[in-house]
Amino acid sequence: MALPETPPESPKAGVAGAGVTEQSVPPADCGDLRRRIEYRLRLMQTITGLERLWLESWVLRALCLSCLAVMLSGVLPGLPGWLHLAGLALAAGGLLAAAVAMVRRFRWPDRQDTVRRWEGGHVHRPLTASFDRLSQGGDPLTEALWLEHKRQARAEGAGLAVGLMVPEVAARDPWGLRAIPVLAFVIALTVGWQDPAHRLRDSLTPGPVFPGRGLTAEVWLTPPAYTGLPPLTRSLTLPVATPEAEEALRAWKGLFSALPSGTRVQLLVRSDAAVDVHLGGMALTPDVLDQKARRWDLVLTPDAERTAPEIRISSFWRTWLTWPVHVVADQPPSLAWVAPPVSVARPGADGALTLPLRGDDDWGFTALSLELRREGEEAPPVALPLSGQPKTLRSAVSAALAAHPWAGLEVQVRVRGQDAAGQDGLTDWAAVTLPERSFTHPVARKIIATRKTLMTVAPPDMIMVSAALSHLSAQPGAFGGDPVTFLALRVAALRAAVFSAGTVTPEARQATGALLWQTAVRVEDGRLAGARDALEQARQDLADAVERHASPEEMQAAIAAVRRAAGAFINELLNRMEGMAVPLPQMSGLAMSADSIDRMAQALEDLSRLGSAEAARQMMDQLSRALSRLQSAASMPDARQMEMVSRMMEALQEAVRQQEALLKQTFDIRQDEPARRKGTPSRFASRGMELGTEQEQLAQRLKDSVGAAGPDPSLMPESLAAAQSAMTAAAASLRSARWEEALESQAAALSALKKGQGEALGNMMSRGGGGPMVLMSPGGPGLSDDPTGRGGDSLGTAGQPIPDKPQRAKAWDLLQELRRRASDRNRPAEELEYLNRLLKLF
């Protein structure tokens, strides 16, 4: 493309070859212009070539963008392997055909194409004129004019602008279809901008062309926590081809035969092909873990049972597995009265309301409450005691309602039971007169009588209540001149006077009634009532600290407060018992209780320091029960009741001693007699007949003694009935010389006896008063139900083990060692990170 350096041609050379030729000779003084034109001519040739390349490749570029858009969209990995591969092959063929067509049509521009493109639509064509020659020679003037014309044309050509590419693709694509791949690519890139490389890799690596050689499915079933059912898991390989696989398939389907409502299902499927899961015909959205693994999470509900009777695993071309799902709906609790509620008055103690209930719930009751109403007015519900999460209620529930504003009045009551799903069960309304405490102090009795009048009369008649309270406050010597009692009576009298002048709200009436109750208790019990309230407050503060995982300093302060409050309460109770001449064996139970409470408090402090939250909560439950029993010891039963309870306890303790003796004799016989063949008579057969007779007599004596001590058989615990049945079975085994069966039955009878001691005493105390004898019963503070007689508190309310003292000491040593190692900065970083994760648990 260089412009040749040749002498000026003769004017006589003619006109052949006019244009850019080897014979075109620029003037000598136009060297700079010639070099500039040469440079721009080469640049223009490159631009023209790129224009042609862009124009001829627009189909190929559109196909490339379309393919990228499809790959970024993530559609291809979800197709079967053969269809995925066919799509890739079709795309590759289209790209190859477009590339071949582009190569065939593309031609690099020559010198004339470049000059023609550069001049464009210029009228005078200066580049072509600058390289023209004369058609024939002429005189010197003509040649001079010709050279001047060429110089001016070349100068004008050197001033032409190179310009940008103008490929003119629109001429090839008048409909603008090339915009569709661009838009599709932008949309796909927006969708898959987080992992474009992963999407491109998955799109370029299809699965097997013939999938279906098998898949592996794993399922995890997690029932709701309140059911107490353990999580279940199964794995399955499809298709089923062996007897072992068929057994696994039956076990898989058996998992779904009866699932409680709210069960969480996690299904993981590994397959080379794309797999779908349908629940009742509706496709579920999976979590894609990798190219071969997908996971589905769903929660089964009763709605799912009605609309989704089965789960189906399928792929593009086949159904792998279909199985039915049965969801068991959580049924609401059922509650009913076994007998009408009974109000029991206990001399010297708070009255109790006995509620004979029968209730059932599929997964257990979580709360019981007593609802009361009177003459169209409803009182706040009263929480009833409930141990654990029982599925059945077959015994009477006792409620202490002596402090209730309606104590001593006829009301209607019903019990509401609630399960973990929030469903309620209700009894019918039943009429009963609420129990009230029998006060012995004259002033306390008058205060309670005035309180009852306050809760029943109309506002205009409350002036009489005000006058009665004012009269009592005017005699301070009757209540020992206690300033607190005096002020409480004056405040209550003023409130009653205000009530008589207008309307009174139920809240104000109940608040004044509560004030009078506290005043009467203070007059009756003296400082013992304050000590009991302080103990209850300390217990509640400690329970709150355990529940919210308080700091070790707060826990130590709360535990110390409980210890001080329990000590003060026991001292006041001892002083009161001395004044009432309570027998020494009953007073010794207080010392045992104080020691047990101190041990429980120390164990709770150790568990809190170790960070064992669940064990600490269970120990707090035990401590709460011990404190409740200690508080109930303040109620003094009458002599007749104490005699009845004492007689029953003596009978049960004697039964325990005799059962232990029989168990030991049976064990000795089993040790002395080696294993004998079936059908061979035992050489201790006669001794077995004697032991069987003794065992049967013991069962009859237990039945007679329990019947004599417990006038109401419905209040006797089921444990004693179970003990009698186990004794009868043991007697039959002893007569037949079946020593192993006899030992099992005798051990069960002994365990039921020891458990029934505490339950029987608790039922009788709730019906007829507690007193300090409650501290002497099995199951009291510091005592256990272990059939071997071992003490301790190793089991929580849920049956979970609570670490004993050696275990807590060992755990503390391990915790200190972990802390020591974690503080050593010379250890590897991985080990330090692991130690820090462990320490976060504490």
SVG drawing of the C-alpha trace seen along z (x, -y; Angstrom):
<svg xmlns="http://www.w3.org/2000/svg" viewBox="-77 -28 89 111">
<polyline fill="none" stroke="black" stroke-width="0.4" points="0.0,0.0 3.0,-2.4 2.8,-5.3 5.6,-4.9 8.3,-7.5 8.5,-7.8 9.3,-10.8 6.4,-12.8 4.8,-11.1 4.7,-12.6 1.5,-14.3 1.6,-12.1 1.2,-8.9 -2.5,-8.7 -5.3,-8.0 -5.1,-4.3 -5.1,-3.2 -6.4,-6.4 -6.6,-6.0 -4.2,-4.8 -1.4,-3.1 2.3,-2.4 2.9,-5.2 1.3,-8.0 4.0,-10.3 3.5,-13.0 5.3,-16.3 8.6,-16.4 7.3,-19.1 4.3,-16.9 6.3,-14.3 4.7,-15.1 1.2,-14.9 2.0,-11.6 3.2,-10.1 0.1,-11.3 -2.2,-9.8 -0.3,-6.6 -0.7,-6.2 -4.4,-7.1 -5.0,-4.8 -3.6,-1.8 -5.8,-2.8 -8.8,-3.1 -8.2,0.3 -8.2,1.9 -11.4,0.1 -13.0,1.3 -12.0,4.8 -13.4,4.7 -16.7,3.3 -16.9,6.2 -16.1,8.7 -18.8,7.2 -21.3,7.2 -20.7,10.8 -20.5,12.1 -23.8,10.8 -25.6,14.1 -22.7,15.9 -22.7,13.2 -26.5,13.5 -26.2,17.3 -23.4,17.0 -25.4,14.5 -28.5,16.8 -26.5,19.8 -25.0,17.8 -28.5,16.7 -29.7,20.2 -26.8,21.5 -27.0,18.7 -30.7,19.3 -30.0,22.7 -32.5,24.5 -30.2,27.1 -29.1,28.9 -32.8,29.6 -33.3,31.5 -32.7,35.2 -29.2,36.1 -30.1,37.0 -32.1,33.8 -29.3,31.7 -26.7,33.3 -29.0,32.8 -29.3,29.1 -25.6,28.7 -25.1,30.5 -27.7,28.4 -26.1,25.2 -22.6,26.3 -23.9,27.2 -25.6,23.8 -22.4,22.0 -20.3,24.0 -22.6,23.3 -22.7,19.6 -18.9,19.5 -18.4,21.3 -20.9,19.0 -19.1,16.0 -15.7,17.2 -17.1,17.8 -18.6,14.4 -15.8,12.4 -13.1,10.8 -10.4,8.5 -10.6,5.1 -8.0,4.3 -6.5,0.8 -9.4,-0.3 -12.0,0.8 -10.2,-1.2 -10.0,-4.3 -13.6,-4.0 -14.7,-3.5 -12.6,-6.5 -13.8,-8.9 -17.4,-7.9 -19.9,-10.3 -17.3,-13.1 -18.2,-14.7 -14.7,-15.6 -13.0,-12.2 -9.7,-14.0 -7.8,-10.7 -8.6,-9.4 -7.8,-12.8 -4.4,-13.0 -3.3,-9.8 -4.7,-10.6 -2.5,-11.3 -2.9,-13.3 -4.4,-11.6 -1.7,-13.1 1.2,-15.5 0.8,-19.3 2.7,-22.5 4.5,-23.5 1.6,-25.7 -0.8,-22.7 1.5,-20.4 2.1,-23.1 -1.7,-23.4 -2.0,-19.6 0.6,-19.3 -1.0,-22.1 -4.4,-20.4 -2.9,-17.1 -1.2,-18.9 -4.4,-20.6 -6.3,-17.2 -3.7,-15.5 -3.9,-18.2 -7.7,-17.9 -7.4,-14.1 -5.0,-14.4 -7.7,-16.4 -10.3,-13.7 -11.4,-12.3 -10.9,-8.6 -14.1,-8.2 -15.6,-5.3 -16.9,-1.9 -20.3,-2.0 -21.1,1.8 -24.7,1.2 -26.0,4.4 -29.5,3.0 -29.4,3.6 -29.0,7.3 -31.5,7.4 -34.3,4.9 -36.6,6.4 -34.1,5.9 -34.1,9.5 -30.5,9.1 -31.9,7.3 -33.6,10.4 -30.4,12.3 -29.0,9.1 -32.1,8.7 -32.2,12.4 -28.5,12.3 -29.0,9.3 -32.0,11.0 -30.1,14.3 -27.0,12.5 -29.2,10.6 -30.8,13.8 -27.5,15.8 -25.1,13.0 -24.3,14.7 -22.9,17.9 -22.4,17.5 -19.4,19.8 -21.3,22.5 -24.2,22.2 -22.0,22.3 -20.1,25.4 -23.4,27.2 -24.8,26.3 -21.7,27.6 -21.6,30.9 -24.8,32.9 -25.8,35.9 -25.9,39.5 -27.6,39.9 -29.6,42.8 -30.4,42.0 -32.3,44.4 -29.7,46.8 -30.8,45.7 -31.1,43.1 -30.5,42.9 -33.1,41.3 -32.7,40.4 -35.4,39.1 -35.3,37.5 -38.5,37.3 -38.5,34.9 -41.8,35.0 -42.7,32.0 -40.7,31.8 -43.8,32.0 -44.6,35.5 -41.4,36.9 -40.9,39.0 -37.3,39.4 -36.2,38.3 -36.3,41.1 -34.2,41.6 -34.1,44.1 -32.2,44.5 -33.4,46.3 -31.8,47.2 -34.0,47.5 -34.9,49.4 -35.6,52.3 -33.8,55.4 -32.9,57.5 -34.8,58.8 -32.9,56.5 -34.0,53.5 -37.6,54.7 -37.3,54.9 -35.9,51.3 -38.8,50.2 -41.3,51.6 -39.5,49.9 -39.5,46.7 -43.2,46.8 -43.8,47.8 -42.3,44.6 -45.2,42.7 -48.0,44.9 -48.8,42.6 -47.0,39.3 -48.1,36.7 -49.2,33.3 -46.3,30.9 -43.7,33.5 -40.8,31.9 -39.8,34.0 -36.4,33.5 -35.9,35.6 -32.5,35.8 -32.3,37.4 -29.1,38.1 -29.4,38.9 -27.6,38.3 -30.9,37.2 -33.2,34.3 -35.7,35.5 -39.0,33.9 -41.0,34.5 -44.7,34.0 -46.9,33.8 -50.5,34.6 -49.8,33.7 -48.2,30.4 -44.5,30.0 -42.2,28.9 -39.3,26.6 -36.0,28.2 -32.7,26.8 -30.0,27.7 -27.0,28.8 -24.9,29.9 -25.3,31.3 -26.6,34.6 -28.1,33.8 -31.4,32.0 -33.2,31.5 -36.8,30.9 -38.1,29.6 -41.8,29.8 -44.0,29.9 -46.9,32.3 -50.2,30.9 -53.8,32.1 -54.5,30.0 -51.8,32.0 -53.5,35.2 -56.7,34.1 -55.2,32.6 -51.9,34.6 -52.5,38.4 -49.1,39.4 -45.6,38.3 -44.2,39.1 -40.5,39.1 -40.3,38.9 -38.0,37.8 -38.6,36.7 -39.5,40.1 -40.5,42.3 -42.0,42.4 -39.5,43.9 -41.6,44.2 -45.0,43.3 -46.1,43.9 -49.1,42.8 -48.7,40.4 -51.0,40.6 -50.9,37.5 -52.4,38.0 -54.0,34.8 -53.4,33.5 -56.7,34.1 -57.9,31.6 -57.7,32.8 -60.8,34.3 -61.7,33.5 -64.6,34.7 -65.6,34.9 -65.3,38.3 -67.2,36.9 -68.4,33.4 -65.6,31.2 -65.3,31.3 -64.3,28.5 -62.3,29.8 -61.7,27.8 -58.6,28.5 -58.4,27.3 -55.4,25.1 -54.6,25.1 -55.7,23.7 -58.7,25.4 -58.4,27.3 -60.6,27.9 -60.4,31.5 -61.1,31.9 -61.7,35.5 -60.8,35.5 -60.5,37.9 -58.6,36.6 -56.9,37.8 -54.7,36.2 -52.8,37.9 -49.5,36.1 -50.1,35.0 -51.4,32.0 -49.1,29.0 -51.3,26.8 -54.4,27.1 -56.3,24.1 -59.4,23.6 -62.0,21.1 -64.5,19.6 -67.7,17.6 -70.3,16.2 -73.5,14.3 -72.3,13.3 -68.8,12.3 -65.7,14.2 -62.5,14.4 -59.0,14.8 -58.1,18.4 -56.1,20.3 -53.2,22.4 -53.4,26.0 -50.4,28.2 -49.3,30.5 -46.3,32.8 -44.6,33.3 -46.7,33.8 -49.2,36.6 -51.3,38.1 -53.9,39.3 -55.4,37.8 -56.9,40.4 -56.5,38.9 -57.9,35.9 -56.2,32.5 -56.0,30.3 -56.2,26.5 -55.4,24.3 -58.0,21.5 -58.3,20.3 -56.7,17.0 -59.2,16.5 -61.5,13.5 -64.5,15.8 -63.3,18.3 -66.3,19.6 -68.8,18.6 -70.8,20.7 -69.4,20.5 -69.3,22.4 -66.0,24.0 -64.7,25.8 -61.2,27.1 -59.5,26.1 -56.8,28.4 -54.3,27.3 -52.0,29.3 -48.7,28.3 -50.6,27.4 -52.6,24.8 -55.9,26.8 -58.2,26.8 -60.4,29.3 -63.1,28.2 -65.2,29.8 -68.8,28.9 -69.5,26.1 -70.0,27.5 -71.3,25.8 -69.2,25.9 -68.5,23.8 -64.9,22.7 -62.8,23.9 -61.7,21.4 -59.1,21.5 -60.2,22.2 -58.7,19.5 -58.3,19.8 -57.4,16.3 -60.6,14.3 -59.5,11.2 -58.5,13.2 -61.9,14.9 -63.6,11.5 -61.5,10.1 -62.3,13.1 -66.0,12.8 -65.9,9.1 -64.0,10.0 -66.7,12.4 -69.3,9.6 -67.2,7.2 -67.2,9.6 -71.0,10.2 -72.9,7.0 -73.9,4.2 -71.9,0.9 -74.5,-1.0 -74.2,1.8 -70.4,1.5 -70.7,-1.1 -71.3,1.8 -68.0,3.3 -66.2,0.0 -67.7,-0.2 -66.7,3.3 -63.1,2.8 -62.9,-0.5 -64.2,1.2 -61.4,3.9 -58.7,1.3 -59.8,-0.6 -58.8,2.5 -55.0,2.8 -54.6,4.9 -56.6,7.7 -54.0,8.3 -50.9,7.5 -50.6,3.9 -49.1,4.8 -48.8,1.5 -48.9,3.2 -52.2,4.9 -53.6,1.6 -52.7,-0.3 -54.1,2.5 -57.5,2.4 -57.7,-1.4 -56.9,-1.4 -59.5,1.3 -62.1,-0.6 -61.5,-3.8 -61.8,-1.9 -65.1,-0.3 -66.4,-3.8 -65.4,-5.1 -67.1,-2.1 -70.4,-2.7 -70.6,-6.2 -70.6,-5.0 -69.9,-2.1 -67.1,0.3 -65.2,2.2 -64.5,6.0 -60.7,5.3 -61.0,2.8 -63.2,5.2 -60.8,8.1 -57.8,5.9 -59.4,4.9 -60.3,8.6 -56.7,9.6 -55.5,7.0 -57.9,8.3 -56.7,11.9 -53.1,11.0 -54.0,9.2 -55.9,12.2 -53.0,14.5 -50.6,12.1 -52.7,12.1 -53.1,15.9 -49.5,17.0 -47.4,14.0 -44.0,14.0 -44.4,17.4 -46.6,16.0 -43.9,13.4 -41.2,16.1 -43.3,18.2 -43.9,15.3 -40.2,14.5 -39.4,18.1 -41.9,18.2 -40.5,14.9 -36.9,16.2 -38.0,19.5 -39.6,17.5 -36.6,15.3 -34.3,18.3 -36.7,20.0 -36.6,16.9 -32.8,16.7 -32.5,20.4 -35.0,19.8 -33.2,16.8 -29.7,18.3 -28.6,15.6 -24.9,14.9 -23.0,16.9 -23.1,14.0 -26.9,13.6 -27.3,17.3 -25.2,17.4 -27.1,14.4 -30.5,16.1 -29.4,19.4 -28.1,17.7 -31.4,15.9 -33.3,19.2 -31.0,20.7 -31.5,17.8 -35.3,17.8 -35.6,21.5 -33.5,21.3 -35.7,18.5 -38.9,20.3 -37.7,23.5 -36.7,21.6 -40.1,20.0 -41.8,23.3 -39.7,25.0 -40.7,22.3 -44.4,22.8 -44.1,26.6 -42.5,26.4 -45.4,24.3 -47.9,26.9 -46.0,29.8 -45.4,31.6 -43.7,35.0 -39.9,35.0 -39.9,37.5 -42.0,35.1 -39.8,32.2 -36.7,34.1 -38.1,34.0 -37.4,30.3 -33.7,30.9 -33.6,33.5 -35.5,31.1 -33.1,28.3 -30.1,30.5 -31.7,31.8 -32.6,28.2 -29.0,27.2 -27.7,30.1 -30.1,29.3 -29.1,25.6 -25.4,26.6 -26.0,28.9 -28.0,26.2 -25.1,23.8 -22.6,26.3 -24.8,27.1 -25.3,23.4 -21.6,22.8 -21.0,25.7 -23.5,24.2 -25.7,27.4 -29.0,25.5 -31.3,28.6 -29.9,30.3 -30.2,27.0 -33.9,26.7 -34.6,30.2 -32.8,29.6 -34.8,26.4 -38.0,28.5 -36.8,30.8 -35.9,27.8 -39.3,26.2 -41.1,29.4 -39.0,29.6 -39.8,26.0 -43.5,26.6 -43.5,29.6 -41.6,27.5 -44.2,24.7 -47.1,27.2 -45.5,28.4 -46.8,25.2 -50.3,26.5 -51.1,28.3 -53.6,31.1 -55.8,32.2 -55.0,35.2 -57.4,37.5 -55.9,36.8 -52.4,37.2 -53.3,40.6 -54.8,41.7 -51.8,40.6 -49.4,42.2 -51.3,45.5 -51.2,45.6 -47.5,44.7 -46.7,47.4 -48.6,50.0 -46.8,49.0 -43.4,49.0 -44.0,52.4 -45.1,53.7 -41.9,52.4 -39.7,54.1 -41.5,57.4 -41.3,57.2 -37.6,56.5 -37.2,59.6 -39.1,61.8 -37.1,60.4 -33.8,61.3 -35.0,64.9 -36.0,65.4 -32.7,64.1 -30.8,66.5 -32.8,69.5 -32.0,68.5 -28.3,68.3 -28.2,71.6 -30.0,73.5 -28.1,73.9 -29.9,73.7 -32.1,76.8 -33.6,78.3 -37.2,77.5 -39.6,79.8 -37.2,80.8 -38.6,80.2 -36.9,77.8 -35.4,79.0 -36.7,75.8 -40.3,76.3 -41.6,76.7 -39.8,73.5 -41.3,71.8 -44.8,72.8 -44.1,71.2 -42.8,68.0 -45.8,67.8 -48.2,68.1 -46.3,65.3 -46.3,63.1 -50.1,63.6 -50.7,62.8 -48.6,59.6 -50.7,58.5 -53.9,59.0 -52.6,57.1 -51.6,54.2 -55.1,54.2 -56.7,54.2 -54.5,51.5 -54.9,49.1 -58.6,49.6 -58.8,48.8 -56.5,45.8 -58.0,44.3 -61.8,43.8 -62.0,42.6 -60.6,45.3 -60.6,42.9 -57.8,40.9 -55.5,44.0 -52.7,43.9 -52.5,46.5 -49.0,47.4 -50.4,49.3 -52.8,51.2 -49.9,52.1 -48.0,53.3 -50.8,55.6 -51.0,57.0 -47.2,57.6 -47.4,59.3 -50.1,61.7 -48.0,62.5 -44.9,63.1 -46.9,65.5 -47.9,67.5 -44.4,67.6 -43.0,68.7 -45.5,71.6 -44.3,72.8 -40.6,72.4 -40.1,69.8 -37.5,67.9 -36.6,65.4 -40.2,64.4 -40.7,64.1 -37.7,61.9 -39.0,59.5 -42.5,59.3 -41.1,58.8 -38.8,56.0 -41.7,54.3 -43.9,54.6 -41.2,53.1 -40.7,50.2 -44.5,49.6 -44.7,49.7 -42.1,47.0 -43.6,44.8 -47.0,45.3 -46.0,44.2 -45.4,40.6 -48.4,40.6 -50.8,41.9 -49.6,39.4 -49.8,36.6 -53.4,37.4 -54.5,37.6 -52.6,34.5 -54.4,32.6 -57.7,33.8 -57.2,33.5 -54.2,31.3 -50.5,31.7 -48.4,30.7 -44.9,31.7 -45.5,35.3 -45.2,34.5 -41.5,34.2 -41.3,37.8 -42.8,39.3 -40.9,40.9 -40.5,38.6 -40.0,35.7 -37.0,33.4 -33.9,35.4 -35.6,38.8 -36.0,40.8 -38.2,43.5 -35.3,45.9 -36.5,49.4 -33.1,50.3 -33.5,47.6 -30.6,45.5 -31.0,41.8 -30.2,39.0 -31.7,36.9 -30.3,38.3 -33.4,38.1 -35.3,35.0 -39.0,34.7 -38.6,35.9 -36.5,39.0 -33.3,37.4 -30.2,38.0 -28.9,35.2 -25.2,35.3 -24.3,36.2 -21.5,34.6 -18.6,36.7 -19.8,36.1 -20.1,32.4 -16.6,32.2 -15.2,34.1 -17.1,31.8 -15.7,28.8 -12.1,30.1 -12.7,30.7 -14.0,27.2 -11.0,25.7 -8.7,27.8 -10.5,26.5 -10.0,22.9 -6.4,23.5 -5.7,24.9 -7.7,22.2 -5.6,19.5 -2.4,21.1 -1.6,19.0 1.1,21.4 -1.3,24.1 -2.3,24.5 -5.0,22.1 -7.4,25.0 -7.2,26.4 -7.8,23.0 -10.8,22.4 -12.2,25.8 -11.6,25.1 -13.4,21.7 -16.4,23.3 -16.6,25.8 -16.3,23.0 -19.2,21.1 -21.4,23.9 -20.7,23.0"/>
</svg>
